[in-house]
């Protein structure tokens, strides 16, 4: 089977499985939690719960695939994608969503790193090219899933106040998509032999510890990883509370709330190739700083207007900021990391990034318990801007030495 055919096959499975996952996530999940009476802090925990699993499971999942084979691990992840959406149908209390999200998040934690390993195996010497294409497909499902999720709930409720039955039918639809993805996976997933390294889980954790030690000694890696983490924190917070802000405070429709998030992720998809090209031509830390300033300004901008079209423009700038930062941070870490510890450094980078995304909705949820949307978002934005100034100052000082 040709490289491109194998890439198309795994991308087809990835697209269908992640589409089910992303429809279930935004804007359905925070609105469902709100409907069930969850407080802002509980909503933050519910939305962040699925990302927490990635912090702990991604490394061992990749190591295990070296031993039992990539396809078995991918099928296990696809099985979770297929089964878990049906569990939302029986939810009657908001706290139950925490347990479901932790288990549902296992799907991406298991599937994500193994799928990347499969693509890397397929690509051979063209890893950068194939992995970048594959990442765009994954981000695209986020944008499409939000749009479909918003439209689906709007359609089921016929534009009126939604009921618990509307949410249950929406998650039933997610489950059907997940089952279809599992069926497709059985037939089209490429067979990839386990890694010749046969690295055990214990060795994998040892490598992560070594990577953490090296990261702690390299200020550039540590600070750049923190920038990615903070940017992901705002994405996680917006994913959880932008739909609620739009629907409850601005009285927009759930369809419009879904469109806003689709604009954010869609802008990122469109601009990432361009920003990746610019990142190769410029000093990456300058682009990272520019993106973070734009992130901070646009993040608080969501609380300054209730006009849908203005919110759409702000969403474009927020997605633009995400594209700038995420295309530059990983490349910059790869540049400054030692060749011997490149994989470990990037693994640590990914763990720090996931930590930020998990904490984002939790932090905003706690802030909203005590203050307004504007004050909560402003606190995060000011922190972003101040941290970016510190980051840029460190870069300038190190350059002068």
C-alpha positions in Angstrom: 0.0 0.0 0.0 1.4 3.4 -0.9 2.3 6.1 1.6 -0.5 8.4 0.6 -3.1 5.6 0.6 -2.1 4.6 4.1 -2.2 8.3 5.2 -5.7 8.6 3.7 -6.9 5.5 5.5 -5.7 6.5 8.9 -6.9 10.0 8.4 -10.4 8.7 7.5 -10.6 6.8 10.7 -9.1 9.7 12.7 -11.6 12.2 11.1 -14.7 10.1 11.8 -13.7 9.2 15.4 -12.6 12.7 16.4 -15.7 14.2 14.7 -17.9 12.2 17.1 -15.6 13.3 20.0 -15.6 17.0 19.1 -19.4 17.2 18.5 -19.8 15.8 22.0 -17.5 18.4 23.4 -18.2 22.0 22.3 -20.7 23.6 22.7 -22.8 20.6 23.8 -20.8 19.7 26.9 -20.7 23.0 28.8 -24.3 23.7 27.9 -25.4 20.3 29.1 -23.5 20.8 32.3 -25.2 24.2 32.8 -28.6 22.7 32.0 -28.0 20.1 34.7 -27.3 22.9 37.2 -23.5 22.8 37.4 -21.8 25.8 38.9 -19.1 27.6 36.9 -16.3 25.9 38.9 -17.9 22.5 38.3 -18.3 23.2 34.6 -14.6 24.0 34.5 -13.7 20.7 36.1 -16.0 18.8 33.8 -14.5 20.3 30.6 -10.9 20.0 31.9 -11.3 16.4 33.1 -10.8 14.7 29.7 -7.5 16.6 29.1 -6.1 15.5 32.5 -6.0 11.9 31.3 -3.7 12.9 28.5 -1.1 14.1 31.0 -0.8 10.6 32.4 -1.7 8.3 29.6 0.0 9.5 26.4 3.5 8.3 27.2 2.6 4.8 28.3 0.2 4.4 25.5 2.9 5.1 22.9 5.3 2.7 24.7 2.7 -0.1 24.9 2.1 0.2 21.2 5.8 -0.6 20.6 5.1 -4.1 22.1 1.5 -5.1 21.1 1.4 -3.2 17.8 -0.1 0.1 16.7 -3.3 -1.3 15.2 -4.4 -3.0 18.4 -4.0 0.2 20.4 -5.8 2.3 17.7 -8.7 -0.1 17.7 -8.9 0.1 21.5 -9.0 3.9 21.3 -11.6 3.7 18.5 -13.7 1.4 20.8 -13.8 4.0 23.5 -14.7 6.7 20.9 -17.6 4.4 19.9 -18.9 3.4 23.3 -18.6 6.5 25.5 -21.0 8.9 23.7 -23.9 6.6 24.7 -23.1 7.0 28.4 -24.1 10.7 28.2 -27.7 9.6 27.5 -28.1 8.2 31.0 -26.7 11.3 32.8 -29.1 12.8 35.3 -26.6 14.9 37.5 -23.7 17.1 36.5 -21.1 15.3 38.6 -21.6 12.2 36.5 -20.1 14.1 33.6 -16.7 14.2 35.4 -16.4 10.4 35.4 -17.7 10.1 31.8 -15.2 12.8 30.6 -12.3 11.1 32.3 -13.1 7.8 30.5 -14.0 9.5 27.2 -10.7 11.4 27.4 -8.8 8.1 27.4 -9.8 7.7 23.8 -7.7 10.7 22.6 -4.9 9.9 25.2 -4.6 6.4 23.8 -5.4 7.1 20.1 -3.5 10.4 19.7 0.2 9.5 20.3 -0.2 6.1 18.6 -1.8 7.6 15.5 1.1 10.0 15.3 3.5 7.1 15.6 1.7 5.3 12.8 1.9 8.4 10.5 5.6 8.7 11.4 6.2 5.1 10.5 4.4 5.6 7.2 6.2 8.8 6.4 9.7 7.5 6.6 12.0 10.5 6.0 9.1 12.8 5.2 7.9 12.9 8.8 7.5 16.7 9.0 5.4 16.8 5.8 3.1 13.9 6.7 2.6 14.9 10.4 1.8 18.5 9.5 -0.9 17.3 7.1 -2.3 14.9 9.6 -2.4 17.6 12.3 -4.5 19.9 10.0 -7.0 17.1 9.6 -7.3 16.7 13.4 -7.8 20.4 13.9 -10.3 20.5 11.1 -12.6 18.1 13.0 -12.6 20.4 16.0 -14.0 23.2 13.8 -16.5 21.1 12.0 -17.6 19.3 15.2 -18.4 22.5 17.0 -20.5 23.7 14.0 -22.4 20.4 13.8 -22.9 20.3 17.6 -24.3 23.8 17.7 -26.5 23.2 14.7 -27.7 19.8 16.0 -28.8 21.1 19.4 -30.5 24.1 17.7 -32.3 21.8 15.3 -33.5 19.4 17.9 -34.8 22.2 20.1 -36.3 23.9 17.0 -34.7 27.2 18.1 -36.5 27.1 21.5 -35.2 26.3 25.0 -33.6 22.8 24.8 -34.7 19.9 27.0 -32.7 17.0 28.3 -34.1 14.9 25.5 -32.5 17.2 23.0 -29.1 16.6 24.6 -29.7 12.8 24.7 -30.5 12.7 21.0 -27.5 14.7 20.2 -25.2 12.3 22.1 -27.0 9.4 20.5 -25.9 10.9 17.1 -22.3 11.1 18.4 -22.4 7.5 19.4 -23.6 6.4 16.0 -20.8 8.3 14.4 -18.3 6.7 16.8 -19.6 3.2 15.9 -19.2 3.9 12.2 -15.7 5.1 12.9 -14.9 1.8 14.7 -16.3 -0.2 11.8 -14.2 1.8 9.3 -11.1 1.3 11.5 -11.4 -2.5 11.3 -11.2 -2.4 7.5 -8.9 0.4 6.6 -6.3 0.9 9.4 -2.9 0.2 8.0 -0.8 -2.5 9.6 2.4 -1.1 11.1 4.9 -3.3 12.8 5.8 -2.5 16.4 8.9 -0.3 16.8 12.2 -2.1 16.5 13.3 -0.4 19.7 10.8 -2.4 21.9 11.0 0.3 24.6 9.2 -0.7 27.7 6.9 1.4 29.7 9.4 1.7 32.5 12.1 2.9 30.0 9.6 5.4 28.6 9.0 6.9 32.0 12.7 7.0 32.6 13.1 8.9 29.4 10.4 11.4 30.4 12.2 12.0 33.8 15.4 12.6 31.9 13.6 15.0 29.6 12.1 16.8 32.6 15.6 17.2 34.1 17.0 18.6 30.8 14.0 20.9 30.4 14.5 22.3 33.9 18.0 23.2 33.0 17.1 24.9 29.7 15.4 28.1 30.3 14.4 28.6 26.7 12.6 25.3 26.5 10.9 25.8 29.9 9.7 29.3 29.0 8.6 28.4 25.5 6.7 25.4 26.8 5.0 27.7 29.4 3.9 29.9 26.5 2.2 27.0 24.7 0.7 25.9 28.0 -0.8 29.4 28.7 -2.1 29.7 25.2 -3.7 26.3 25.6 -5.1 27.5 28.9 -7.1 30.2 27.1 -8.3 27.8 24.5 -9.5 25.4 27.1 -11.2 28.2 29.0 -12.9 29.6 25.8 -14.0 26.1 24.8 -15.8 25.7 28.1 -17.2 29.2 28.7 -17.5 31.0 25.4 -20.6 29.0 24.5 -22.2 29.7 27.9 -21.2 33.4 27.7 -22.8 33.6 24.2 -26.0 31.8 25.2 -26.7 33.0 28.7 -25.3 36.5 28.8 -25.6 37.6 25.2 -28.7 35.6 24.4 -27.3 34.2 21.1 -28.5 30.9 19.8 -26.6 27.7 20.4 -26.0 27.6 16.7 -24.2 30.9 16.8 -22.2 29.7 19.8 -21.0 26.7 17.8 -20.2 29.0 14.8 -18.0 31.2 17.0 -15.8 28.2 18.1 -15.7 26.9 14.6 -14.4 30.3 13.4 -11.6 30.1 16.1 -10.5 26.6 15.1 -11.2 27.2 11.3 -9.0 30.3 11.3 -6.2 28.3 12.9 -6.5 25.6 10.3 -6.3 28.0 7.4 -3.4 30.1 8.8 -1.2 27.4 10.3 0.6 26.6 7.0 1.3 30.3 6.4 2.5 30.9 10.0 4.6 27.8 9.8 6.4 29.2 6.7 6.9 32.6 8.4 8.2 30.8 11.5 11.0 29.3 9.4 11.9 32.8 8.1 11.8 34.8 11.3 13.0 34.5 14.9 10.5 32.3 16.4 10.4 33.8 19.8 9.3 37.1 18.3 6.3 35.4 16.6 5.5 33.6 19.8 5.5 36.9 21.7 3.3 38.6 19.0 0.8 35.7 19.1 0.6 35.8 22.9 -0.1 39.5 23.0 -2.8 39.0 20.4 -4.2 36.1 22.4 -4.4 38.2 25.6 -6.1 41.1 23.9 -8.7 38.9 22.0 -9.4 36.7 25.0 -10.7 39.6 27.1 -12.3 41.0 23.9 -15.0 38.2 24.1 -16.4 40.0 27.1 -16.5 43.5 25.6 -19.4 43.1 23.0 -22.5 41.0 22.6 -22.7 41.6 18.8 -22.4 38.4 17.0 -20.5 39.8 14.0 -18.0 41.6 16.3 -17.6 38.3 18.3 -16.9 36.6 15.0 -14.1 39.1 14.2 -12.7 38.6 17.7 -12.8 34.8 17.1 -10.8 35.2 14.0 -8.1 37.1 15.9 -8.1 34.5 18.7 -7.7 31.7 16.1 -5.0 33.7 14.4 -3.1 34.0 17.7 -3.4 30.2 18.2 -2.0 29.6 14.8 1.0 31.9 15.4 1.9 30.5 18.8 1.4 26.7 18.2 3.3 26.7 14.9 6.3 28.4 16.4 6.6 26.9 19.9 7.1 23.3 19.0 9.6 24.2 16.2 11.5 26.5 18.6 11.7 23.8 21.3 13.0 21.4 18.6 15.6 23.9 17.6 17.0 24.6 21.1 16.7 21.0 22.5 19.8 18.8 22.3 19.7 16.2 19.6 20.0 13.4 22.1 17.0 14.6 24.1 14.8 15.9 21.3 12.0 13.3 21.7 12.0 13.6 25.5 12.0 17.4 25.3 9.0 17.4 22.9 7.2 14.9 25.1 7.6 17.1 28.1 6.5 20.1 26.0 3.3 18.2 25.1 2.7 17.3 28.7 3.1 20.9 29.8 0.8 22.0 27.0 -2.0 19.6 28.1 -1.6 20.8 31.7 -2.5 24.3 30.6 -5.5 23.2 28.6 -6.8 21.2 31.6 -6.3 24.0 34.0 -7.8 26.7 31.8 -11.5 25.9 32.3 -10.9 25.1 36.0 -9.3 28.4 36.7 -12.0 30.4 34.9 -14.7 28.4 36.6 -13.3 29.3 40.0 -12.9 33.0 39.1 -16.5 33.1 37.8 -17.7 31.9 41.2 -16.5 35.1 42.7 -16.5 37.7 39.9 -17.9 38.6 36.5 -16.9 37.3 33.0 -15.1 40.5 32.2 -13.0 40.5 35.4 -12.3 36.7 35.1 -11.2 37.0 31.4 -9.3 40.2 32.2 -7.2 38.6 35.0 -6.1 35.8 32.6 -5.4 38.4 29.8 -3.2 40.5 32.1 -1.3 37.5 33.2 -0.7 36.5 29.6 0.6 39.9 28.7 2.9 40.2 31.8 4.2 36.7 31.2 4.9 37.5 27.6 6.9 40.6 28.6 8.9 38.4 30.9 9.5 35.8 28.1 10.6 38.5 25.6 12.9 40.1 28.2 14.6 36.8 28.9 15.1 36.2 25.1 16.6 39.6 24.6 19.0 39.2 27.5 20.1 35.8 26.4 20.7 37.0 22.9 22.9 39.8 24.1 25.1 37.5 26.2 
